[in-house]
Amino acid sequence: MQLTKHWAGQIDDYVIDLGWSTDGTRLAAASAAGPITLFSAADGSRCHVLPGHEGGANALAWQPGSMMLASGGQDGAVRFWDAAAGQHVATAALGSDWVEHLGWRPAPGSVPRTGPAAPRLAAAAGRRLVLLGPEGNSIHAFPEAPKTITALAWHPAGGCAAVAYFGGACLWDADDFIQQKQFPYANGIQSLEWSPDGRWLVSGNQDPSVHLWIPDEDMELQMSGYEGKVRHLSFDHTSRWLATSGGRDACVWDCAGPGPEGREPAMLAHEAPVCSLAYQRSHSLLATASRDGSSILWSPDRKQPLRATVRMPVAATRLAWSPDDRLLAIGSEKGAVYVLRCES
């Protein structure tokens, strides 16, 4: 197994978010300074540079099955872009709070253009969570959270969106707009992740720990002992393996059956703190990045899990697998964007 350079690009500042279009033909990179660059996946050429957000961009989200790209920024706005044409389509102004979290409702097998299953974008700004349509129209504004929303994650089936804040998390129904469940947690939550089968909702926490809920069974587990805050979580496509950051080791927990409580995790050692991680979308490789500029591929279920290592000049800020799992995109602190080919 090896990682080989496919292409490299450059944007004007820290890569604050990175995402592939659902057809895999474009890679969007958001700059902390505000602009958004659209690269061709084939050769890294710049297709378009979008003006993005005054003051800085924060988040990107591609609409499933579409070339519509949404972005959120420090200007308190969500902007919608036609990525094929490189044109601004609409803006939803949400107020003075930064828009820090975006997520499109997961698409069913065929995407209706109208009705309850029509495209909906969840956007979080400060304590506010809103649902928007692809024209920037407001569908619903939920009651304000008790504290600033720190994480957002759609249930894989699209029935609800989970949001986190200091003191807990809750599930908001995407059709009836009611609160399905509330999960108290007496600390700050840094990240949220659903398992692909929808069984587990996991938070990475400030205390530092990982907390797991099974919402359908009103069951919860706590995994502690991390060196630092747990900011990064990723499930593999089977929903069995959960990778977590939180120190110089990437910890991989076995969530089969009753879950990881009482089990020892696989510890994937790094020479510096882990700063990003991501499982492939439909295969079993795990990519991790650490503060020393290393990016590593692992097969955590193997006796010898290390598969490939590359060293970049600066630390990664984001890792993103292409839809077909063949390309790994890496965004960096200095604005470099690397796309590596995964070859056996």
N, C-alpha and C positions, 0 to 999 in steps of 0.2 A: 504494500500500500504506500502511495506517495502523494504529496501535494505539489503540484507544479503550477507555475505562474501562467495564468490565462491572459490577464491584462492588469494594468494599474492606472488609476486616475487620480485627480487632485481637485479638491474643492477649497473654498477660501477660509475655512475655520474648522474647528472641532466637529467631527461627525457625530451629531447628537441622535440621529436615527437613520435607519437603513432598511430598505424593503424591496423585494422583488414583485413585479407585476404577476398576476396569477397565471399568465401565459408564459412567463419566464423570459420575455423578450426585452424587458427594461429593468434597470436597477435604479431606484431613487435614493439619493443621499441628501439628508437635510443638514444644513450648516447651523451651528450655534449662532452665527451672525445673521441668519435669516433666509438666504436663498436656498433653493432646492435644485439639485442637478439630476437630470435624467440621462443615464448612460445606456448605450446599446449593450446588451448582454453578449452579443457576438464578438465585438472587438473593442469595447470600452470607449467608443467615440461618444462625444456629447451630442445627444439628440436635442435637448432643450435645457436652458437654465431659467427656472421660474423665479420671480422676485420673492416669493415666499412671504415672510412676515417682518415688519419693521420691529427692530429690537431683538429679534431672534426667533428661530423656529424651535419647536419642542418635540413634535410627534408627527408620524406619517401613518397612513392606513390606505391600502389599495382596496377598492371595492371588488368583491369576488366576481369573477367572470366578466370583468370590465376593465377598461383603461382609464377609469375614473380614479384619481388620487385625491385623498383628503389630507390636509395638513393643519396643525394647530400651533399657535405661537404665543409669544409674550404680549402681543397686541390684543389678546382676549378674543381673537377671531378664529373660526374654522373656515378655511378656504378650500374650494373644490376646483380641481384642475382636470382638463382633458389632456391626458398625458400623450396621446397620439399626436394631437395638434399643437401641444405646448401652450394651450390657452386657458386663461382663467374663466371659470364657468359661473361661480357663485360664491358669496361670502355670508356666513352666519356670525353676527356679532354677539358674543355672549357676556360682555361686560368688561370690567377692568382686570379681572383675575386671569392669570396665564392659563391657556388651554394646554394641559400637560399629558392628557391620556385620550386616545382615540381607538375605536374598534368598530369595524363593520359587523353587523349580525351575520353569523355563518350562513352561507347560502344552502338551500335544499338542492336536491338533484337537478331540478329545473327551476329557474328563478322567476317567479311571477313579477310582473312590473307594477301591479297594483294589489291592494288588499293587505292583510296583516303580514304576509310574508314578503312584501316588497322590500327593496333595500333600505336598511336603516343604519345610521351611524350613531354610536354612543360617544358622547364627548363630555369630558370632565374638566371643569374650570373652578378652582377653589372648592367650595362645598357643593357646587351645582353639578348635577348630571342631567343631560338633555339627550333626546333622540331627535335626529335630523334626517331629512330626506336628501337624496342626491342633488336636488336643486337648491339646497341650503334652507329649505323650509323647516320650521319647527313642528315636530310631531307631538312631543310631550316634554314637559319639564317636571322632574321628580322633586319631591320634598328635599330640602337641603340636608346634607349629611351633618352629623354633630361636629365634625372637624374637617379639615381640608382632605379631599379625596387623594389618596396616595397610590392607588392601583385600580385597574379596571380589567376584567376578563369575562368574555362571553362564554356561557355554557356551550359546548360543542354542537348541541342540537338547536341552539338559537332561542330557546324559550325564555331565558333570563340572562341578565348581566349582573355579575358580582362586582361590588365596589368595596374598597377598604379605606380605613381612616384610623387615626389614633383612637383606640378603644374598641375596634371590632370590624366586622364586615357584614354586608347584607346582600340579599338577592332581590332584584327588581324584575317583575314580570314584564316581558317585552310586548305583550299584547293587551293585557288588562291593566298594566301599570301599577299593580299592587305589590306590596312587599311580601315576598314568598317566605323568607326566613331571615332571621338576624342571628349573628354569631358574635357574642361579646368576646373581646380579647383585651386584656388590661395592659396593652403596650402598643408601640407603633408598628405598623405593617409596611414593609418596603416593596413587596411584590406579591402577585397572585397568579396562580396557574391552575387550570382544570386539566385533569387527565383526559385523553382523547375519548374514552368511553363515558365520560361524564360522571364517573363514580366519585372521584376525589376532587375536592377543592383544597388547594394548598397555599399557605402564606409563608413568605420569608420575612423574618421579623427583626426588629431593632434590638431585642433583649439580650443576646442573639439566639434565635431558635428557628425551627420550622414547625408549623402547626398544620395538621391535616384534619379535614372534616369529611364525613360521608353524609351529605345533606339528606339523602333518602332514608338513612337509618338513624339519624340524630346521634351519630357517633363521632368522637374526635380523639386525636392522638397528638402528642407533643414530642418533638425530637430536639434535644438541646445539646450543649457542649461545643458550640461553634466558637471560633476565635473572634469573629466580628459579625457585623450586620449581614443578613442573608438577602442580597439584592437580586440574585439571579436563580431562576428555577426552570427546569425543562423536563418534560416527560418524553419517553420514547413512544413510538407509534402504537405499541401494544398496551400501553398504560401500566405496564408492570414496573418499569424502572424510572425513578425520579432522580435527576441530577440537581445538585444544589451547590452554590458557592458559599462563602462565609469564612475564607481563610486561605492557606496555602495548599489545601487539598480540595479537590472536587469530590464531594461525597455522593455516592450513588446508592439509593435505598431501594430495596425490594418491596413493592407495594402489592404483591400478589396476596390473595386470600385475606387474612385479617389485617394485613398491612405491615409496616416496618417496625413497629414497636417490639423491642426485644431481639431484633436482628442487628447484626453488625453490618454497616455499610461497606461497600467497596471504596477505598480511599485512593484517589488518583493524585499523586504528589506532584507539586509544582515548586519551582525555586522562588516564586514570588506570589503574592495574593492573586487569586482567580478574579478576573474582572469581567468575564462574560462566558457564557456557555450555551450550547444549542444542540439538541438531537436533530438528526435528519428527519424529514417529514414522514417518510415511509420505509426507511431502512434503519439499521441499528447503530450507525456510527455516531459518536458524541464528539463535538468540537468544543474545545475550551481555549481560553486565552488568559494570560497572566500579565501582571504589571511590568514584567521585564521584557515584553514584546513577543513572548513565545505564543504560538498557536499550535495546538496539539490535537491529533485525532486518536480516539480510543474506541476499543470494543470492550466495554466494561464487563461483559459476561464471559470473556475469555480469561484463561489462567494468566496469559501474558497480554494485558489489555492495550499496551502502547502500540500504535500503528504507524504514526508519522508525526514529525515535528518540523516546524519552520520558525525562523526568528525574524521578526520585523524590527525596524529601527526604533519604533515607539510602541507604546501599549495600545491595544485595541479598545475601542469603545462599544462596538457592536459586532456580532456575528450573525449571518443570515444565510441559510441554505436556499438554493434555487428550488423551484417546484419539483424538478426531476431529481434532486439530491446530487447532481453531478458537479455543481459549482458551489464554492463557499466564498461568500463576500465578507470582507473584513473592513470595518471603518476604524479610523485611528484618531488619536488626540490632535495630530498635526494636520488633519484634513486629507490624508492619503486614503484612497480606497483601493484595496487589493481584491482581485477575484482569482481564486485558485481552483484548479481542476483536480478533482479527486479521482485518482487512477489506481487500479489494482495491478 
